[in-house]
Amino acid sequence: MKKTLVAVAVAALAATSANAAVVYNQDGTKVEVGGQLRLLLAKDKHERADLKYGSSRIVAKATHDLGDGFSALANIEVRFDDVANEKQKDGNAYVKRIYAGFAKDGVGQITFGRQLTNLDDVGVSDYTYDLGNVNGLLTTEVNKDIRFRSADFAGFQFGLDYFFGNPYNGDEATQNRYNDKSGFGVSAFYTTELAADTKLNLEAGYSQVKHGNTSTTAPEGPYKEKAYLVGVELASGPFALGVDYSEQKIVDEKEKRLGVGVKYQYLDNAKVYAQYRFAKELSEGETVSKANRFVLGTDYKLTKNVITYVEGSTENTKYASGTTERDNKFRVGLRVLF
């Protein structure tokens, strides 16, 4: 199957609508423009209810057939800041992602630029829209990335990423952060059919990022941020169950997370879902905090391009000092894909 992999974009994220408008299709070049309008009524602890649209995006993407199964691609994504106050009538538009590259049928795709890493796809227990975040310990987005994603080989795919660090080389000693945030990521994905309408999905990812600087005003010794995640999902008919485990280590500090998610598609256009997440932070081997989060939600698609959903979460964190803190969040969302 021919896999020409996405994109020249003038506008928003890498999750474009399936019915993006084709604005040009001639001589092997195809340009599409689409996007999402995302409205969110949010209520968080210590905040009033607010209407937000900051993750709305416009996306333009293009591909050009080079022949012999090769294609060139490019993507640009624009998003909009939420309005900060009454005097600011419009949110600022900014480029969220911009990248280009090449694809080869049966081999894979390589892209260069500001983009999501392959690690953003790792994690199987998050069926939520806003309140999940099971892979938050991995490096899922960088400004300067070389990303390779293989084609599907009998249900197996792998991804490789290289993150470019800060280029500043020390002309101004007070600001030098040369090579800060450089690193790499490795990921793997496998899907197999166990029975009719029953699949097993396995995913894993690892990232390593350098930090530190030689600034004369605020020097920071070099260190590495290492993280990994493994996940397994069983999907059968309208039911799916996913489990993820991840760890992150920064010098003597460590965080561990366990995520368990479940969803049930009770209608063709509606589902209910839930997630439990346990997080534990340690410093020099001693427990700093433990947190338990529960998320419950449901969605309903008025059409395939109009999605409504409701989510709520509660999280209880207990610190080593014995104090506890509870955080409750509530979301009502509307997404219109175009």
C-alpha positions in Angstrom: 0.0 0.0 0.0 1.3 3.4 -0.9 2.1 5.5 2.1 2.8 9.0 1.2 3.3 10.5 4.6 2.1 14.1 5.1 2.8 17.6 4.7 3.5 21.3 3.9 1.4 23.1 6.4 0.4 26.7 6.9 -1.3 26.3 10.1 -1.8 24.1 13.2 -1.0 20.6 14.6 -0.1 17.2 13.2 -3.5 16.0 13.8 -5.4 17.3 10.8 -8.9 16.6 9.8 -9.5 13.7 7.4 -11.5 16.0 5.1 -9.0 18.8 4.7 -9.6 20.8 1.6 -7.4 20.1 -1.4 -6.4 23.5 -2.7 -4.0 22.2 -5.4 -3.5 18.9 -7.1 -1.5 18.9 -10.3 1.7 17.6 -11.8 2.3 15.3 -8.8 1.9 18.0 -6.2 -0.9 18.0 -3.7 -1.6 20.8 -1.2 -4.3 20.5 1.6 -5.5 22.9 4.2 -7.4 21.9 7.2 -7.5 22.2 11.0 -9.5 22.1 14.1 -11.4 24.6 16.1 -11.2 23.6 19.8 -13.4 25.3 22.4 -13.0 24.3 26.0 -14.9 25.3 29.1 -12.4 24.7 31.9 -12.7 24.8 35.7 -9.6 24.2 37.8 -8.8 24.6 41.5 -8.3 28.2 42.6 -9.5 29.4 39.2 -12.8 30.6 37.9 -14.5 28.8 35.0 -13.0 30.0 31.7 -13.6 29.5 28.0 -10.4 28.7 26.1 -9.4 28.1 22.5 -5.6 28.0 22.7 -5.2 24.6 21.1 -7.1 25.5 18.0 -5.1 25.2 14.8 -4.9 25.6 11.1 -2.8 23.1 9.2 -1.5 23.2 5.6 0.3 20.2 4.2 1.8 19.2 0.9 3.3 16.2 -0.9 5.1 15.9 -4.2 5.5 12.6 -6.0 9.2 12.2 -7.0 8.6 8.8 -8.7 9.7 5.3 -7.9 7.8 5.4 -4.6 9.6 8.5 -3.3 7.8 11.7 -2.3 8.8 15.0 -0.8 6.6 16.5 2.0 6.3 19.6 4.2 4.1 20.8 7.0 3.4 24.1 8.7 1.0 24.5 11.7 -0.3 27.7 13.2 -2.0 28.0 16.6 -3.5 30.9 18.5 -2.9 32.1 22.1 -5.9 32.6 24.3 -7.0 36.2 24.8 -5.2 37.5 27.9 -7.5 40.3 28.7 -10.5 42.4 27.5 -8.2 44.9 25.7 -6.5 42.2 23.7 -9.2 41.4 21.2 -7.3 38.7 19.3 -5.0 36.0 20.5 -1.5 36.0 18.9 -1.0 33.5 16.0 2.3 31.6 16.1 4.0 28.8 14.3 3.7 25.7 16.4 5.3 23.2 14.0 7.2 23.5 10.8 9.0 20.6 9.1 9.8 19.0 5.7 11.3 15.7 4.5 11.0 12.7 2.3 9.1 9.4 2.3 9.7 6.1 0.5 7.0 3.5 0.0 7.7 0.4 2.1 10.7 2.1 4.0 9.4 5.0 5.9 9.6 8.8 6.4 12.3 11.2 7.5 11.5 14.8 8.4 13.5 17.8 9.7 12.3 20.7 11.8 10.1 21.7 14.7 7.8 18.8 15.2 6.5 16.1 17.5 8.9 13.3 18.1 8.0 9.6 17.6 7.8 9.4 21.4 4.6 11.4 21.3 2.9 8.3 19.9 4.2 6.0 22.7 1.6 5.2 25.4 -1.6 3.2 25.2 -3.6 4.0 28.4 -4.7 7.5 27.6 -8.2 7.6 26.0 -8.8 11.2 27.3 -8.9 14.5 25.4 -7.3 16.8 27.9 -6.6 15.4 31.4 -4.6 12.2 30.8 -0.9 12.8 29.9 0.6 9.4 30.4 3.8 10.0 28.5 4.7 13.3 30.1 8.1 12.0 31.2 9.3 11.4 27.6 10.6 14.1 25.3 7.7 14.4 22.9 8.3 17.7 21.2 11.4 19.7 20.2 12.2 22.8 18.1 14.9 21.1 16.1 14.5 17.4 15.4 15.5 14.8 12.8 12.8 12.2 12.9 12.6 8.9 11.1 9.6 6.6 11.2 9.7 3.3 9.5 6.9 1.8 7.4 4.9 -1.1 8.8 6.6 -4.4 8.7 4.1 -7.2 9.6 2.7 -5.1 12.4 6.1 -3.7 13.6 7.3 -0.1 13.3 10.2 1.8 14.9 11.1 5.4 15.3 14.4 7.3 15.7 14.8 11.0 16.7 17.8 13.3 17.2 17.3 16.5 19.1 19.6 19.5 18.2 20.7 21.5 21.3 21.1 25.2 21.7 23.6 26.5 19.1 25.0 29.4 21.2 28.8 28.9 21.3 29.9 31.3 24.0 30.5 34.7 22.3 28.7 36.1 25.3 29.9 34.2 28.3 27.0 35.3 30.5 24.5 33.5 28.2 26.3 30.5 26.9 24.1 27.4 26.8 25.9 25.5 24.0 24.3 22.1 23.2 21.8 22.4 26.1 18.7 20.2 25.3 20.5 18.0 22.7 19.6 14.3 22.8 17.9 11.4 21.1 14.9 9.2 21.2 14.1 5.6 20.3 10.7 4.0 20.0 9.0 0.8 18.9 5.5 -0.2 18.1 4.0 -3.7 17.5 0.4 -4.8 16.7 -0.8 -8.4 16.3 -4.3 -9.9 15.9 -5.0 -12.5 18.6 -8.5 -13.4 17.3 -11.3 -12.0 15.2 -11.7 -8.3 16.2 -9.1 -8.7 19.0 -5.7 -7.0 18.9 -2.7 -6.7 21.2 -0.6 -3.5 20.9 2.9 -3.1 22.4 4.7 0.2 22.6 8.0 1.3 24.1 10.1 4.5 24.0 13.4 5.9 25.5 14.7 9.4 25.5 17.9 11.0 26.7 18.5 14.8 26.8 21.6 16.8 27.9 21.2 19.9 30.1 23.6 22.4 31.6 25.5 25.6 30.6 28.7 27.4 31.2 27.1 30.8 31.8 29.3 33.0 34.0 26.1 34.4 35.7 24.2 31.2 36.5 26.5 28.2 35.7 24.8 24.8 35.7 26.9 21.7 35.6 26.1 19.2 32.8 23.6 16.4 33.5 21.4 14.0 31.6 17.6 13.6 31.7 16.7 9.9 30.9 13.2 8.5 30.6 11.5 5.4 29.3 7.9 4.1 28.9 6.5 0.7 28.1 2.9 0.0 27.4 0.5 -2.9 26.5 -3.1 -2.6 25.2 -5.7 -5.2 24.6 -8.5 -4.1 22.2 -11.5 -6.3 21.5 -14.6 -5.0 19.7 -15.9 -1.9 21.5 -13.7 -2.5 24.6 -10.0 -1.6 25.2 -7.7 -1.8 28.2 -4.3 -0.2 28.3 -1.4 -0.1 30.9 1.7 2.1 30.8 4.7 2.3 33.1 7.3 5.0 32.8 10.3 6.4 34.7 12.4 9.5 34.5 15.8 10.0 36.1 17.6 13.4 36.5 20.8 13.0 38.6 19.6 11.9 42.0 15.9 12.6 41.3 13.5 10.1 39.9 9.8 9.9 39.0 7.8 6.8 38.4 4.3 6.6 36.8 1.8 3.9 36.3 -1.2 4.5 34.1 -4.2 2.3 33.5 -6.9 3.3 31.1 -10.2 1.7 29.8 -12.7 2.7 27.2 -16.0 1.3 26.0 -17.5 2.3 22.6 -21.2 1.9 23.5 -22.4 3.6 20.2 -20.7 4.0 16.8 -20.3 7.7 17.7 -20.0 7.7 21.5 -17.8 6.2 24.2 -17.1 6.3 27.9 -13.5 6.2 29.3 -11.6 6.2 32.5 -8.0 6.4 33.6 -6.1 5.9 36.8 -2.6 7.3 37.2 -0.1 6.8 40.1 3.0 9.0 40.3 5.8 8.8 42.8 8.7 11.3 43.1 12.0 10.4 44.8 15.1 12.3 45.7 18.3 10.5 46.6 16.2 7.3 47.1 13.8 9.0 49.5 10.1 9.4 48.6 9.2 13.1 48.1 5.5 12.7 47.1 2.9 10.2 45.9 -0.1 11.1 43.8 -3.2 9.3 42.7 -5.3 10.7 39.8 -8.7 9.5 38.5 -10.2 10.7 35.2 -13.7 9.9 34.0 -15.1 11.1 30.7 -17.5 10.6 27.8 -17.7 11.9 24.2 -20.4 12.1 21.5 -19.7 12.8 17.8 -22.6 14.7 16.3 -20.9 14.0 12.9 -17.4 12.5 12.2 -16.1 16.1 12.2 -18.0 17.5 15.3 -17.0 16.1 18.6 -18.3 17.0 22.1 -17.0 15.6 25.3 -17.1 16.0 29.1 -14.1 15.1 31.4 -13.4 15.4 35.1 -10.5 14.5 37.2 -9.4 14.4 40.9 -5.9 14.0 42.1 -4.7 13.6 45.7 -1.0 14.2 46.4 0.7 13.2 49.7 4.1 14.7 50.5 6.8 13.3 52.7 6.1 16.0 55.3 2.6 14.4 55.8 0.6 17.2 54.2 -1.8 16.4 51.4 -3.2 18.4 48.5 -6.3 17.7 46.3 -6.7 19.1 42.8 -10.0 18.8 40.9 -10.5 19.7 37.3 -13.5 19.8 35.0 -13.7 20.1 31.2 -16.5 20.5 28.6 -15.1 20.5 25.1 -16.2 21.0 21.5 -14.0 20.2 18.5 -14.9 21.0 14.9 -12.6 19.4 12.3 -12.3 21.0 8.8 
